[in-house]
Amino acid sequence: KYTKFSIFYYWINSLGQKISICNRSENVAIPSGKENKTATISYNHTIPPLENTSSTGTYYCDVKWNDIQKMGKGVFVLARGTGYVETSYGWEILVTLTCLLAALSITATALLLWKRK
């Protein structure tokens, strides 16, 4: 009874609309000696690269048997136009530190020359 089931992949966009991605039917054979036991099978589904920012939403999968339906928790995907850009302050810190050290060096040199006179 539970060896035949269907898997449905879909997403719900920002307007609350349910949009189907794909579905597939499975027929799993039960190995000898494993009858009447609970089993877990993982199925992976890869989403192709998102085309634009309107692909933002929560992605789900449903599994349906004859009289039972189970829904996954969902995964929220935020699609951005430019992607993630790591901010780097390396050059700014280096230039600031160099300027600070140069100013301290000039000040120290001026104080030494002034005290010498």
N, C-alpha and C positions, 0 to 999 in steps of 0.2 A: 504493500500500500504506500509506503513512504520512499520507495526507490525511484519513483518517477516524479519529477518536480520541474518547475520553471523558475528561472532567475530573470528579473527585470531590473534594468539600470535606467535611472532617470534623474533629472535635476529640477529643482524648483527655483525659478528666477526671482528677481526682486519684486516682480508684480504678483507673485504667488502662483504663477502658472506652472503646471507640471508638464515637463518636456521629456519625452522618451528618448533615450540614447540607443539602447539595444536590448534584446532579450534572447534567451536561449533555453532550450529544454535539455534536461539531463535524465539519464536512466542509469542508475548506479547499481552494479551487481554486488550482492552481499557475499563475501567470502565464506567458505564453509567453516562452521564453528562460531561465526559472529552474529548469527541470527538472534533477534530479540535483545540486542544490546545497543546502547546509544553510541552513535558515531558522529564525529565532526569532520567535515571536509572543507578546506579553504579553496576559494576561487578568486583569482586575481583578475582585475579589469583595469586596463591602462587607458587613461583619457588622452587623446591626441592633443598636441599643443593648442591652446585656446586661441581663437582667431581675433577676438576683440574683448573689450571690457564688459560687454553685455553678457559674457559667459559667467559672470559672478553669480554665485548662488550656492545652495546646499545640494550636494549630490548624494543619492540614496540607492540602495538595492532592496528589492523585495524578493522573497522566495515564496512560491505558492505550491501547495500540495492540493489534493482533491478538495479538502474541506478546511484547510488551515492556511493562513497567510502570516508571514513574519516579515517585519520591516526593520532594516538596519538603522543605526543611530544617525547616520548621515555625516558627511564631511563638508565643511564650508570651504569654498574656494574663492579667493579674491583675485580677480584678474585685473592687472594694471597695465596701462599702455607702455610704460617705460621699463617695467620690471624693477627689481630691487637694486638700488645703487648704494654701495657701502660708502659712507662719507669718510674721507681721510684728511686728518689735520696734520700729517707728518711734515709737509713743507712749511706750513704756517708756524708750527712749533719750532722748527729748525731756524727759520729766519728771525723769529722773535728772540730766541736764545742767543743767536749770533749778534744781533743788534744790542741786546742787553750786556753781553760780555764785552763788546767793543766800547760801549758807553762807560762801563766800569773801568776798563783799561785806560781809556783816555782820561777819565777823572783821576784815577790813581797816579798816572804819570804827571798830570798837572799839579796835583798836591805835592808830589815828591820834588818837582822842580821849584815850586813856590816855597816849600820849607827849606830847600837848600840855599836859597838866596837869603 
